[in-house]
Amino acid sequence: MSNIQQLEDLTTQVRRDILRMVHKVDSGHPGGSLGCAEFFVCLYNEIMETKDGFNMDGIGEDLFFLSNGHISPVYYSVLARAGYFPVDELNTFRLIDSRLQGHPTTHEGLPGIRIASGSLGQGMSVAIGAAETKKLNKDNHLVYSLHGDGELQEGQNWEAIMYAAGNKIDNLIATVDLNGQQIDGSTDNVLPMGNIKAKFEAFGWLVLEIEEGNKVEAVLKGMKKAKSLTGNGKPVCVLLKTVMGNGVDFMMHTHAWHGKAPNDEQLASGLAQNAETLGDY
Amino acid sequence: MKTYINTGNKDTRSGFGAGLTELGQTNENVVALCADLTGSLKMDEFKANHPERFFQVGIAEANMIGMAAGMTIGGKIPFTGTFANFSTGRVYDQIRQSVAYSHKNVKICASHAGVTLGEDGATHQILEDIGLMKMLPGMTVINTCDYNQTKAATLAIAKHYGPVYLRFGRPKVPNFTPENGEFEIGKAIKLTEGSDVTIVATGHLVWEALEAAKELNENGIVAEVINIHTIKPLDDKAILDSVSKTGCIVTAEEHNFLGGLGESVARVLALNKPTPQEFVATKDTFGESGTPEQLMDKYGLNSSAIIEAVKKVLKRK
Protein backbone atom coordinates (compact mmCIF):
# COMPACT_ATOMS: atom_id res chain seq x y z
CA MET A 1 0.00 0.00 0.00
CA SER A 2 1.27 3.42 -0.89
CA ASN A 3 0.28 6.59 0.85
CA ILE A 4 -1.14 9.58 -0.99
CA GLN A 5 2.17 11.42 -1.03
CA GLN A 6 3.94 8.45 -2.64
CA LEU A 7 1.27 8.22 -5.34
CA GLU A 8 1.49 11.96 -5.97
CA ASP A 9 5.27 11.74 -6.25
CA LEU A 10 4.93 8.90 -8.72
CA THR A 11 2.38 10.92 -10.70
CA THR A 12 4.81 13.84 -10.92
CA GLN A 13 7.54 11.51 -12.15
CA VAL A 14 5.16 10.01 -14.71
CA ARG A 15 4.43 13.51 -16.00
CA ARG A 16 8.16 14.09 -16.43
CA ASP A 17 8.45 10.76 -18.27
CA ILE A 18 5.62 11.72 -20.62
CA LEU A 19 7.14 15.10 -21.45
CA ARG A 20 10.61 13.67 -22.00
CA MET A 21 9.37 10.76 -24.12
CA VAL A 22 7.40 12.88 -26.57
CA HIS A 23 10.04 15.62 -26.63
CA LYS A 24 12.81 13.21 -27.58
CA VAL A 25 11.06 11.96 -30.71
CA ASP A 26 9.14 15.18 -31.36
CA SER A 27 5.90 13.23 -31.63
CA GLY A 28 3.27 11.50 -29.54
CA HIS A 29 0.31 12.55 -27.44
CA PRO A 30 1.13 14.43 -24.22
CA GLY A 31 -2.25 16.12 -23.58
CA GLY A 32 -4.43 13.09 -22.87
CA SER A 33 -1.50 11.29 -21.25
CA LEU A 34 -0.98 14.05 -18.68
CA GLY A 35 -4.70 14.20 -18.00
CA CYS A 36 -4.81 10.50 -17.12
CA ALA A 37 -1.61 10.28 -15.06
CA GLU A 38 -3.40 10.10 -11.68
CA PHE A 39 -5.82 7.48 -13.02
CA PHE A 40 -3.05 5.18 -14.29
CA VAL A 41 -0.94 5.60 -11.17
CA CYS A 42 -3.85 4.76 -8.88
CA LEU A 43 -5.04 1.88 -11.08
CA TYR A 44 -1.71 0.09 -11.28
CA ASN A 45 -0.52 0.82 -7.76
CA GLU A 46 -3.63 0.68 -5.61
CA ILE A 47 -6.74 -0.41 -7.41
CA MET A 48 -5.93 -3.44 -9.55
CA GLU A 49 -4.90 -6.81 -8.16
CA THR A 50 -2.12 -8.02 -10.41
CA LYS A 51 0.38 -10.83 -10.21
CA ASP A 52 4.12 -10.42 -10.42
CA GLY A 53 5.46 -10.86 -13.93
CA PHE A 54 3.33 -10.82 -17.03
CA ASN A 55 1.16 -13.56 -18.42
CA MET A 56 -1.02 -12.88 -21.47
CA ASP A 57 -3.93 -14.94 -20.15
CA GLY A 58 -4.04 -12.98 -16.90
CA ILE A 59 -5.91 -15.69 -15.03
CA GLY A 60 -6.35 -14.91 -11.35
CA GLU A 61 -5.59 -11.20 -11.70
CA ASP A 62 -7.32 -8.02 -12.78
CA LEU A 63 -6.91 -6.91 -16.40
CA PHE A 64 -6.72 -3.48 -17.98
CA PHE A 65 -7.35 -2.50 -21.60
CA LEU A 66 -6.51 0.92 -23.00
CA SER A 67 -8.91 1.68 -25.82
CA ASN A 68 -7.65 5.17 -26.68
CA GLY A 69 -4.19 3.86 -27.48
CA HIS A 70 -2.70 7.23 -28.40
CA ILE A 71 -2.12 8.03 -24.74
CA SER A 72 0.59 5.38 -24.79
CA PRO A 73 3.19 7.61 -23.03
CA VAL A 74 1.33 7.52 -19.71
CA TYR A 75 0.62 3.79 -20.13
CA TYR A 76 4.27 2.97 -20.83
CA SER A 77 5.59 5.12 -18.02
CA VAL A 78 3.25 3.61 -15.43
CA LEU A 79 3.85 0.04 -16.67
CA ALA A 80 7.62 0.53 -16.55
CA ARG A 81 7.53 2.08 -13.10
CA ALA A 82 5.27 -0.77 -11.92
CA GLY A 83 8.01 -3.19 -12.99
CA TYR A 84 6.62 -4.65 -16.21
CA PHE A 85 9.75 -3.70 -18.16
CA PRO A 86 12.91 -1.65 -17.50
CA VAL A 87 12.31 2.05 -16.98
CA ASP A 88 15.28 2.76 -19.27
CA GLU A 89 13.30 1.34 -22.16
CA LEU A 90 11.17 4.50 -22.10
CA ASN A 91 14.15 5.95 -23.98
CA THR A 92 13.12 3.92 -27.03
CA PHE A 93 9.56 5.29 -27.33
CA ARG A 94 8.58 5.52 -31.02
CA LEU A 95 12.07 4.66 -32.23
CA ILE A 96 12.76 2.03 -34.89
CA ASP A 97 12.94 -1.53 -33.50
CA SER A 98 11.36 -0.47 -30.21
CA ARG A 99 8.78 -2.43 -28.24
CA LEU A 100 7.26 0.94 -27.34
CA GLN A 101 5.38 1.58 -30.55
CA GLY A 102 3.53 4.84 -31.15
CA HIS A 103 0.36 3.03 -30.15
CA PRO A 104 0.41 0.03 -27.83
CA THR A 105 0.69 -3.39 -29.41
CA THR A 106 1.22 -7.00 -28.46
CA HIS A 107 3.16 -7.44 -31.68
CA GLU A 108 6.54 -6.59 -30.16
CA GLY A 109 5.87 -8.55 -26.97
CA LEU A 110 5.94 -5.63 -24.54
CA PRO A 111 4.96 -6.99 -21.10
CA GLY A 112 1.75 -5.49 -19.78
CA ILE A 113 0.01 -5.06 -23.15
CA ARG A 114 -2.71 -7.55 -24.06
CA ILE A 115 -4.24 -5.99 -27.17
CA ALA A 116 -3.27 -3.49 -29.84
CA SER A 117 -5.18 -0.23 -29.74
CA GLY A 118 -5.03 3.01 -31.64
CA SER A 119 -7.76 2.66 -34.19
CA LEU A 120 -10.48 3.89 -31.87
CA GLY A 121 -13.61 2.34 -30.48
CA GLN A 122 -12.50 -1.28 -30.15
CA GLY A 123 -11.37 -1.58 -26.54
CA MET A 124 -14.71 -1.96 -24.85
CA SER A 125 -15.60 -4.99 -26.95
CA VAL A 126 -12.24 -6.54 -26.12
CA ALA A 127 -12.73 -5.83 -22.41
CA ILE A 128 -16.20 -7.38 -22.50
CA GLY A 129 -14.79 -10.49 -24.21
CA ALA A 130 -12.11 -10.79 -21.53
CA ALA A 131 -14.78 -10.30 -18.85
CA GLU A 132 -16.89 -13.09 -20.37
CA THR A 133 -13.88 -15.39 -20.32
CA LYS A 134 -13.26 -14.53 -16.66
CA LYS A 135 -16.83 -15.56 -15.91
CA LEU A 136 -16.40 -18.83 -17.84
CA ASN A 137 -13.17 -19.50 -15.98
CA LYS A 138 -14.88 -18.72 -12.67
CA ASP A 139 -12.16 -16.14 -12.12
CA ASN A 140 -13.66 -13.43 -9.95
CA HIS A 141 -11.11 -10.78 -10.82
CA LEU A 142 -12.16 -7.61 -12.62
CA VAL A 143 -11.61 -6.13 -16.05
CA TYR A 144 -10.87 -2.41 -16.36
CA SER A 145 -10.84 -0.31 -19.51
CA LEU A 146 -10.22 3.31 -20.42
CA HIS A 147 -11.82 5.24 -23.27
CA GLY A 148 -11.60 8.79 -24.51
CA ASP A 149 -14.77 10.87 -24.48
CA GLY A 150 -14.30 11.77 -28.14
CA GLU A 151 -13.80 8.07 -28.80
CA LEU A 152 -17.42 7.45 -27.84
CA GLN A 153 -18.29 8.88 -31.25
CA GLU A 154 -17.25 5.50 -32.68
CA GLY A 155 -20.36 3.37 -33.11
CA GLN A 156 -18.81 0.10 -31.99
CA ASN A 157 -18.81 1.44 -28.43
CA TRP A 158 -22.58 1.54 -28.43
CA GLU A 159 -22.83 -2.04 -29.67
CA ALA A 160 -20.57 -2.98 -26.78
CA ILE A 161 -22.39 -0.80 -24.23
CA MET A 162 -25.70 -2.43 -25.25
CA TYR A 163 -24.22 -5.93 -25.03
CA ALA A 164 -22.63 -5.40 -21.62
CA ALA A 165 -25.85 -4.25 -20.02
CA GLY A 166 -28.00 -6.84 -21.77
CA ASN A 167 -25.69 -9.63 -20.69
CA LYS A 168 -25.00 -8.44 -17.13
CA ILE A 169 -21.25 -7.96 -17.54
CA ASP A 170 -20.84 -6.88 -13.94
CA ASN A 171 -17.13 -7.66 -13.65
CA LEU A 172 -16.21 -4.71 -15.87
CA ILE A 173 -15.35 -1.13 -14.93
CA ALA A 174 -15.15 1.01 -18.07
CA THR A 175 -13.76 4.48 -17.42
CA VAL A 176 -14.30 7.39 -19.79
CA ASP A 177 -11.72 10.17 -19.74
CA LEU A 178 -14.04 13.15 -19.79
CA ASN A 179 -11.68 15.94 -20.79
CA GLY A 180 -14.03 17.49 -23.34
CA GLN A 181 -11.36 17.75 -26.03
CA GLN A 182 -10.54 15.98 -29.27
CA ILE A 183 -8.21 16.69 -32.18
CA ASP A 184 -10.33 19.26 -33.98
CA GLY A 185 -11.49 21.10 -30.87
CA SER A 186 -13.83 20.64 -27.95
CA THR A 187 -16.14 17.65 -28.12
CA ASP A 188 -19.06 20.05 -27.95
CA ASN A 189 -17.86 21.74 -31.12
CA VAL A 190 -16.78 18.68 -33.07
CA LEU A 191 -19.77 16.46 -32.38
CA PRO A 192 -21.86 17.22 -29.31
CA MET A 193 -22.52 13.99 -27.44
CA GLY A 194 -25.16 15.30 -25.09
CA ASN A 195 -25.40 13.83 -21.63
CA ILE A 196 -22.97 10.91 -21.52
CA LYS A 197 -24.04 9.91 -18.01
CA ALA A 198 -27.67 9.73 -19.05
CA LYS A 199 -26.74 7.73 -22.13
CA PHE A 200 -24.90 5.05 -20.14
CA GLU A 201 -27.70 4.95 -17.58
CA ALA A 202 -30.30 4.62 -20.31
CA PHE A 203 -28.39 1.61 -21.65
CA GLY A 204 -28.54 0.04 -18.17
CA TRP A 205 -25.14 0.77 -16.68
CA LEU A 206 -24.28 1.94 -13.18
CA VAL A 207 -22.55 5.28 -13.59
CA LEU A 208 -20.23 6.93 -11.12
CA GLU A 209 -18.61 10.33 -11.57
CA ILE A 210 -15.19 11.37 -10.36
CA GLU A 211 -15.32 15.15 -10.38
CA GLU A 212 -11.67 15.67 -9.57
CA GLY A 213 -10.00 13.19 -11.88
CA ASN A 214 -6.62 14.84 -11.40
CA LYS A 215 -6.62 14.45 -7.63
CA VAL A 216 -5.12 11.18 -6.42
CA GLU A 217 -7.39 11.00 -3.39
CA ALA A 218 -10.51 11.55 -5.46
CA VAL A 219 -9.49 8.94 -8.03
CA LEU A 220 -8.74 6.38 -5.33
CA LYS A 221 -12.03 7.01 -3.59
CA GLY A 222 -13.98 6.88 -6.83
CA MET A 223 -12.35 3.74 -8.15
CA LYS A 224 -12.80 1.95 -4.82
CA LYS A 225 -16.45 2.88 -4.93
CA ALA A 226 -16.62 1.57 -8.51
CA LYS A 227 -15.18 -1.75 -7.36
CA SER A 228 -17.84 -1.98 -4.69
CA LEU A 229 -20.50 -1.62 -7.37
CA THR A 230 -19.32 -4.66 -9.36
CA GLY A 231 -21.04 -8.01 -9.07
CA ASN A 232 -24.50 -6.52 -9.01
CA GLY A 233 -25.72 -7.59 -12.42
CA LYS A 234 -24.75 -4.36 -14.16
CA PRO A 235 -21.61 -3.08 -15.86
CA VAL A 236 -19.99 -0.08 -14.17
CA CYS A 237 -19.01 3.13 -15.94
CA VAL A 238 -16.76 5.73 -14.36
CA LEU A 239 -16.89 9.22 -15.80
CA LEU A 240 -13.49 10.64 -14.95
CA LYS A 241 -13.39 14.41 -15.30
CA THR A 242 -9.86 15.42 -16.17
CA VAL A 243 -8.00 18.36 -17.59
CA MET A 244 -6.07 17.60 -20.75
CA GLY A 245 -2.41 18.50 -20.27
CA ASN A 246 -2.80 18.58 -16.49
CA GLY A 247 0.28 19.63 -14.55
CA VAL A 248 1.86 21.65 -17.34
CA ASP A 249 0.24 25.06 -17.36
CA PHE A 250 0.58 25.91 -21.05
CA MET A 251 -0.84 22.53 -22.09
CA MET A 252 -3.98 22.77 -19.98
CA HIS A 253 -7.52 23.63 -21.08
CA THR A 254 -6.81 23.30 -24.79
CA HIS A 255 -6.86 20.62 -27.45
CA ALA A 256 -3.65 22.03 -28.95
CA TRP A 257 -1.44 19.45 -27.21
CA HIS A 258 -3.44 16.41 -28.21
CA GLY A 259 -0.75 15.18 -30.55
CA LYS A 260 2.08 17.68 -30.38
CA ALA A 261 5.44 17.49 -28.60
CA PRO A 262 7.01 20.37 -26.65
CA ASN A 263 10.14 22.08 -27.96
CA ASP A 264 13.29 22.42 -25.82
CA GLU A 265 12.08 25.53 -24.06
CA GLN A 266 8.63 24.17 -23.45
CA LEU A 267 10.10 20.95 -22.12
CA ALA A 268 12.25 22.89 -19.67
CA SER A 269 9.20 24.79 -18.49
CA GLY A 270 7.15 21.61 -18.13
CA LEU A 271 9.88 19.85 -16.20
CA ALA A 272 10.37 22.88 -13.95
CA GLN A 273 6.70 22.59 -13.02
CA ASN A 274 7.19 18.91 -12.13
CA ALA A 275 10.26 18.38 -9.99
CA GLU A 276 12.00 15.02 -10.23
CA THR A 277 10.77 12.69 -7.50
CA LEU A 278 11.75 9.09 -8.20
CA GLY A 279 14.56 9.72 -10.65
CA ASP A 280 14.41 10.25 -14.40
CA TYR A 281 15.05 7.25 -16.68
CA MET B 1 -8.59 -41.16 -64.33
CA LYS B 2 -9.63 -41.29 -60.71
CA THR B 3 -13.30 -40.54 -60.29
CA TYR B 4 -15.18 -39.23 -57.30
CA ILE B 5 -18.63 -40.13 -56.14
CA ASN B 6 -21.11 -37.61 -54.84
CA THR B 7 -22.56 -39.25 -51.75
CA GLY B 8 -25.43 -36.77 -51.77
CA ASN B 9 -25.68 -33.01 -51.93
CA LYS B 10 -25.09 -31.22 -48.65
CA ASP B 11 -24.33 -27.64 -47.70
CA THR B 12 -20.85 -26.77 -46.51
CA ARG B 13 -22.28 -24.64 -43.69
CA SER B 14 -23.80 -27.79 -42.21
CA GLY B 15 -20.31 -29.29 -42.24
CA PHE B 16 -19.21 -26.31 -40.18
CA GLY B 17 -22.14 -26.83 -37.80
CA ALA B 18 -21.29 -30.52 -37.40
CA GLY B 19 -17.65 -29.70 -36.74
CA LEU B 20 -18.58 -27.08 -34.18
CA THR B 21 -20.92 -29.53 -32.45
CA GLU B 22 -18.08 -32.04 -32.20
CA LEU B 23 -15.69 -29.41 -30.89
CA GLY B 24 -18.23 -28.54 -28.23
CA GLN B 25 -17.93 -32.06 -26.93
CA THR B 26 -14.18 -32.49 -27.33
CA ASN B 27 -12.68 -29.09 -26.51
CA GLU B 28 -14.04 -27.17 -23.55
CA ASN B 29 -12.11 -24.04 -24.55
CA VAL B 30 -14.10 -23.63 -27.75
CA VAL B 31 -16.69 -20.86 -27.52
CA ALA B 32 -18.99 -19.60 -30.25
CA LEU B 33 -20.25 -16.11 -31.02
CA CYS B 34 -22.97 -15.31 -33.50
CA ALA B 35 -24.50 -12.09 -34.83
CA ASP B 36 -28.16 -13.08 -35.14
CA LEU B 37 -27.67 -15.82 -37.76
CA THR B 38 -27.51 -18.94 -35.60
CA GLY B 39 -29.76 -20.96 -37.88
CA SER B 40 -28.07 -19.86 -41.10
CA LEU B 41 -24.65 -20.75 -39.67
CA LYS B 42 -25.92 -24.09 -38.30
CA MET B 43 -24.74 -23.20 -34.82
CA ASP B 44 -28.03 -24.24 -33.13
CA GLU B 45 -26.76 -27.58 -31.90
CA PHE B 46 -23.69 -26.09 -30.26
CA LYS B 47 -25.93 -23.48 -28.69
CA ALA B 48 -28.35 -26.11 -27.38
CA ASN B 49 -25.57 -28.32 -26.00
CA HIS B 50 -23.45 -25.57 -24.48
CA PRO B 51 -25.57 -22.48 -23.80
CA GLU B 52 -22.92 -21.16 -21.40
CA ARG B 53 -20.32 -21.19 -24.18
CA PHE B 54 -22.55 -19.62 -26.84
CA PHE B 55 -22.66 -15.83 -27.12
CA GLN B 56 -25.47 -14.19 -29.05
CA VAL B 57 -24.20 -10.68 -29.77
CA GLY B 58 -27.13 -9.44 -31.84
CA ILE B 59 -26.70 -7.56 -35.09
CA ALA B 60 -23.38 -6.10 -33.99
CA GLU B 61 -20.53 -7.68 -35.90
CA ALA B 62 -17.86 -5.18 -34.84
CA ASN B 63 -18.55 -5.89 -31.20
CA MET B 64 -18.52 -9.62 -31.96
CA ILE B 65 -15.01 -9.51 -33.43
CA GLY B 66 -13.68 -7.35 -30.59
CA MET B 67 -15.25 -9.63 -28.00
CA ALA B 68 -13.79 -12.69 -29.69
CA ALA B 69 -10.33 -11.11 -29.49
CA GLY B 70 -10.86 -10.37 -25.80
CA MET B 71 -12.15 -13.86 -25.07
CA THR B 72 -8.86 -15.41 -26.17
CA ILE B 73 -7.27 -13.72 -23.13
CA GLY B 74 -7.79 -16.45 -20.57
CA GLY B 75 -7.50 -19.32 -23.03
CA LYS B 76 -10.75 -19.54 -24.97
CA ILE B 77 -10.86 -20.37 -28.68
CA PRO B 78 -13.65 -18.22 -30.12
CA PHE B 79 -15.44 -19.18 -33.35
CA THR B 80 -17.42 -16.26 -34.77
CA GLY B 81 -20.28 -16.88 -37.16
CA THR B 82 -21.99 -14.65 -39.67
CA PHE B 83 -22.21 -14.27 -43.46
CA ALA B 84 -18.90 -13.82 -45.29
CA ASN B 85 -19.74 -10.24 -46.18
CA PHE B 86 -20.40 -9.27 -42.57
CA SER B 87 -17.42 -11.36 -41.40
CA THR B 88 -14.89 -9.40 -43.43
CA GLY B 89 -15.63 -6.10 -45.14
CA ARG B 90 -17.94 -4.85 -42.43
CA VAL B 91 -15.40 -5.52 -39.69
CA TYR B 92 -12.08 -5.24 -41.49
CA ASP B 93 -10.46 -2.83 -39.08
CA GLN B 94 -11.64 -4.77 -36.04
CA ILE B 95 -10.08 -7.92 -37.50
CA ARG B 96 -6.95 -6.05 -38.53
CA GLN B 97 -6.17 -4.44 -35.17
CA SER B 98 -7.82 -6.58 -32.49
CA VAL B 99 -7.32 -9.99 -34.12
CA ALA B 100 -4.56 -10.08 -36.75
CA TYR B 101 -2.13 -7.44 -35.46
CA SER B 102 -2.76 -8.59 -31.89
CA HIS B 103 -2.29 -12.21 -33.08
CA LYS B 104 -5.35 -13.54 -31.30
CA ASN B 105 -6.54 -17.12 -31.63
CA VAL B 106 -9.87 -16.23 -33.26
CA LYS B 107 -11.60 -18.35 -35.90
CA ILE B 108 -13.68 -16.20 -38.23
CA CYS B 109 -16.20 -18.59 -39.75
CA ALA B 110 -18.00 -17.18 -42.75
CA SER B 111 -21.00 -18.70 -44.49
CA HIS B 112 -22.86 -17.60 -47.62
CA ALA B 113 -19.63 -16.68 -49.39
CA GLY B 114 -19.59 -15.94 -53.11
CA VAL B 115 -22.60 -15.57 -55.38
CA THR B 116 -24.21 -18.89 -54.45
CA LEU B 117 -26.21 -17.49 -51.59
CA GLY B 118 -28.39 -16.57 -54.52
CA GLU B 119 -31.58 -14.57 -54.41
CA ASP B 120 -30.58 -12.10 -51.67
CA GLY B 121 -28.36 -10.43 -54.23
CA ALA B 122 -25.13 -8.46 -54.15
CA THR B 123 -25.59 -6.77 -50.76
CA HIS B 124 -25.29 -10.17 -49.10
CA GLN B 125 -22.91 -11.85 -51.54
CA ILE B 126 -19.20 -11.21 -51.36
CA LEU B 127 -16.55 -11.83 -53.99
CA GLU B 128 -13.76 -9.85 -52.31
CA ASP B 129 -13.34 -11.59 -48.96
CA ILE B 130 -10.44 -13.90 -49.85
CA GLY B 131 -8.46 -10.88 -50.99
CA LEU B 132 -9.34 -8.87 -47.90
CA MET B 133 -8.34 -11.65 -45.55
CA LYS B 134 -5.23 -12.93 -47.31
CA MET B 135 -3.69 -9.46 -47.19
CA LEU B 136 -3.70 -9.46 -43.38
CA PRO B 137 -0.30 -10.54 -42.03
CA GLY B 138 -0.55 -13.81 -40.11
CA MET B 139 -4.07 -14.65 -41.23
CA THR B 140 -4.71 -18.20 -42.44
CA VAL B 141 -7.33 -18.35 -45.22
CA ILE B 142 -9.29 -21.53 -45.93
CA ASN B 143 -12.10 -22.13 -48.44
CA THR B 144 -13.55 -25.63 -48.23
CA CYS B 145 -15.20 -27.55 -51.06
CA ASP B 146 -17.84 -29.80 -49.49
CA TYR B 147 -19.58 -30.86 -46.28
CA ASN B 148 -16.99 -33.40 -45.20
CA GLN B 149 -14.05 -31.10 -45.83
CA THR B 150 -15.71 -28.20 -44.03
CA LYS B 151 -16.31 -30.36 -40.99
CA ALA B 152 -12.70 -31.58 -41.06
CA ALA B 153 -11.38 -28.03 -41.45
CA THR B 154 -13.51 -26.79 -38.54
CA LEU B 155 -11.92 -29.43 -36.32
CA ALA B 156 -8.43 -28.70 -37.64
CA ILE B 157 -8.47 -24.94 -37.08
CA ALA B 158 -9.27 -25.43 -33.38
CA LYS B 159 -5.91 -27.17 -33.04
CA HIS B 160 -4.04 -24.45 -34.93
CA TYR B 161 -2.98 -21.44 -32.85
CA GLY B 162 -3.57 -18.13 -34.61
CA PRO B 163 -6.21 -16.21 -36.52
CA VAL B 164 -8.06 -18.13 -39.24
CA TYR B 165 -10.63 -17.15 -41.85
CA LEU B 166 -12.79 -20.17 -42.75
CA ARG B 167 -14.99 -19.58 -45.80
CA PHE B 168 -17.93 -21.73 -46.81
CA GLY B 169 -21.31 -21.45 -48.46
CA ARG B 170 -25.05 -21.76 -48.41
CA PRO B 171 -26.18 -24.13 -51.22
CA LYS B 172 -26.29 -27.90 -51.15
CA VAL B 173 -23.42 -29.13 -53.29
CA PRO B 174 -21.91 -32.56 -54.00
CA ASN B 175 -20.24 -34.19 -51.01
CA PHE B 176 -17.35 -36.28 -52.26
CA THR B 177 -14.30 -35.96 -50.00
CA PRO B 178 -13.74 -38.72 -47.41
CA GLU B 179 -15.91 -38.76 -44.32
CA ASN B 180 -13.89 -37.92 -41.21
CA GLY B 181 -10.85 -37.27 -43.38
CA GLU B 182 -7.78 -35.53 -42.01
CA PHE B 183 -7.46 -31.85 -42.83
CA GLU B 184 -3.96 -30.47 -43.07
CA ILE B 185 -3.84 -26.66 -43.20
CA GLY B 186 -1.74 -25.48 -46.13
CA LYS B 187 -1.51 -28.86 -47.84
CA ALA B 188 -3.07 -29.08 -51.26
CA ILE B 189 -4.84 -32.28 -52.28
CA LYS B 190 -4.21 -33.75 -55.70
CA LEU B 191 -7.52 -35.22 -56.84
CA THR B 192 -6.56 -36.49 -60.30
CA GLU B 193 -3.25 -37.19 -62.02
CA GLY B 194 -2.80 -35.43 -65.33
CA SER B 195 -0.16 -34.30 -67.79
CA ASP B 196 -1.90 -31.83 -70.12
CA VAL B 197 -3.18 -29.10 -67.82
CA THR B 198 -3.32 -28.28 -64.11
CA ILE B 199 -6.63 -27.13 -62.67
CA VAL B 200 -6.29 -25.57 -59.26
CA ALA B 201 -9.67 -25.00 -57.65
CA THR B 202 -11.03 -23.93 -54.29
CA GLY B 203 -14.43 -24.06 -52.61
CA HIS B 204 -17.49 -24.87 -54.68
CA LEU B 205 -15.38 -24.85 -57.85
CA VAL B 206 -13.53 -28.06 -56.89
CA TRP B 207 -16.44 -30.29 -57.86
CA GLU B 208 -16.90 -28.28 -61.05
CA ALA B 209 -13.21 -28.87 -61.82
CA LEU B 210 -13.69 -32.62 -61.43
CA GLU B 211 -16.71 -32.51 -63.74
CA ALA B 212 -14.67 -30.53 -66.25
CA ALA B 213 -11.77 -32.98 -65.99
CA LYS B 214 -14.13 -35.89 -66.69
CA GLU B 215 -15.42 -34.26 -69.85
CA LEU B 216 -11.95 -33.17 -70.96
CA ASN B 217 -10.72 -36.72 -70.44
CA GLU B 218 -13.36 -37.99 -72.83
CA ASN B 219 -11.83 -35.64 -75.38
CA GLY B 220 -8.30 -36.85 -74.74
CA ILE B 221 -7.18 -34.02 -72.46
CA VAL B 222 -5.87 -35.30 -69.14
CA ALA B 223 -6.20 -32.71 -66.40
CA GLU B 224 -4.52 -32.72 -63.02
CA VAL B 225 -7.06 -31.37 -60.54
CA ILE B 226 -5.76 -29.93 -57.29
CA ASN B 227 -8.01 -28.98 -54.40
CA ILE B 228 -6.47 -25.89 -52.82
CA HIS B 229 -8.51 -25.57 -49.66
CA THR B 230 -5.91 -23.29 -48.06
CA ILE B 231 -5.26 -20.09 -49.98
CA LYS B 232 -2.88 -18.82 -47.32
CA PRO B 233 -0.40 -20.24 -46.64
CA LEU B 234 -0.44 -21.49 -50.23
CA ASP B 235 1.05 -24.87 -51.10
CA ASP B 236 3.57 -23.45 -53.59
CA LYS B 237 5.28 -26.78 -54.07
CA ALA B 238 2.15 -28.63 -55.11
CA ILE B 239 1.45 -25.98 -57.75
CA LEU B 240 5.01 -25.86 -59.09
CA ASP B 241 5.35 -29.65 -59.17
CA SER B 242 2.16 -29.91 -61.17
CA VAL B 243 2.90 -27.20 -63.74
CA SER B 244 6.36 -28.71 -64.22
CA LYS B 245 4.49 -31.64 -65.73
CA THR B 246 1.61 -29.90 -67.45
CA GLY B 247 3.05 -26.54 -68.50
CA CYS B 248 -0.19 -24.64 -68.09
CA ILE B 249 -2.74 -23.91 -65.39
CA VAL B 250 -6.34 -22.85 -64.82
CA THR B 251 -7.34 -21.44 -61.44
CA ALA B 252 -10.98 -21.63 -60.39
CA GLU B 253 -12.71 -19.84 -57.53
CA GLU B 254 -16.01 -18.25 -56.59
CA HIS B 255 -14.34 -14.88 -56.08
CA ASN B 256 -13.15 -11.83 -57.92
CA PHE B 257 -10.11 -12.50 -60.12
CA LEU B 258 -8.55 -9.49 -58.42
CA GLY B 259 -7.18 -10.57 -55.07
CA GLY B 260 -8.25 -14.19 -55.08
CA LEU B 261 -6.64 -17.61 -55.37
CA GLY B 262 -5.70 -17.00 -59.00
CA GLU B 263 -3.55 -14.00 -58.17
CA SER B 264 -1.82 -15.90 -55.39
CA VAL B 265 -1.02 -18.69 -57.83
CA ALA B 266 0.17 -16.17 -60.44
CA ARG B 267 2.60 -14.72 -57.90
CA VAL B 268 4.08 -18.15 -57.19
CA LEU B 269 4.42 -18.85 -60.90
CA ALA B 270 5.89 -15.43 -61.72
CA LEU B 271 8.55 -15.86 -59.04
CA ASN B 272 9.44 -19.45 -59.79
CA LYS B 273 8.23 -20.68 -63.14
CA PRO B 274 6.32 -18.36 -65.45
CA THR B 275 3.48 -20.45 -66.86
CA PRO B 276 0.41 -19.66 -68.97
CA GLN B 277 -2.58 -19.25 -66.66
CA GLU B 278 -6.29 -18.65 -67.17
CA PHE B 279 -8.62 -17.41 -64.43
CA VAL B 280 -12.06 -18.84 -63.77
CA ALA B 281 -13.38 -16.18 -61.42
CA THR B 282 -15.66 -13.18 -61.50
CA LYS B 283 -14.26 -10.28 -63.49
CA ASP B 284 -14.31 -7.28 -61.17
CA THR B 285 -18.06 -7.25 -60.75
CA PHE B 286 -20.73 -7.44 -58.06
CA GLY B 287 -23.18 -10.31 -58.12
CA GLU B 288 -26.96 -10.11 -58.37
CA SER B 289 -30.14 -12.02 -57.53
CA GLY B 290 -30.79 -15.41 -59.09
CA THR B 291 -30.56 -19.10 -58.31
CA PRO B 292 -27.08 -20.39 -57.47
CA GLU B 293 -26.98 -22.35 -60.74
CA GLN B 294 -28.03 -19.35 -62.82
CA LEU B 295 -25.44 -17.16 -61.14
CA MET B 296 -22.61 -19.68 -61.49
CA ASP B 297 -23.50 -19.93 -65.17
CA LYS B 298 -23.87 -16.20 -65.79
CA TYR B 299 -20.63 -15.34 -64.01
CA GLY B 300 -18.65 -18.17 -65.59
CA LEU B 301 -18.07 -20.24 -62.50
CA ASN B 302 -18.97 -23.79 -63.56
CA SER B 303 -17.48 -26.80 -65.31
CA SER B 304 -18.20 -25.44 -68.79
CA ALA B 305 -16.36 -22.22 -67.93
CA ILE B 306 -13.43 -24.31 -66.71
CA ILE B 307 -13.43 -26.33 -69.97
CA GLU B 308 -13.37 -23.10 -71.99
CA ALA B 309 -10.47 -21.82 -69.89
CA VAL B 310 -8.57 -25.08 -70.37
CA LYS B 311 -9.00 -24.89 -74.15
CA LYS B 312 -7.72 -21.33 -74.08
CA VAL B 313 -4.69 -22.03 -71.92
CA LEU B 314 -3.71 -25.11 -73.91
CA LYS B 315 -3.31 -22.88 -76.99
CA ARG B 316 -0.89 -20.68 -75.02
CA LYS B 317 1.45 -23.53 -74.04
Interface residues (C-beta under 8 A of the other chain):
Chain A: M56 D57 G58 I59 L63 F65 T105 T106 H107 R114 I115 A116 S117 G118 S119 G121 Q122 G123 M124 S125 V126 A127 I128 G129 A130 A131 E132 T133 K134 L136 N137 D139 G155 Q156 E159 A160 M162 Y163 G166 N167
Chain B: V31 E52 R53 F55 V57 G58 A60 A62 N63 M64 I65 G66 M67 A68 A69 G70 M71 T72 I73 G74 G75 K76 P78 D93 Q94 R96 Q97 S98 Y101 S102 H103 K104
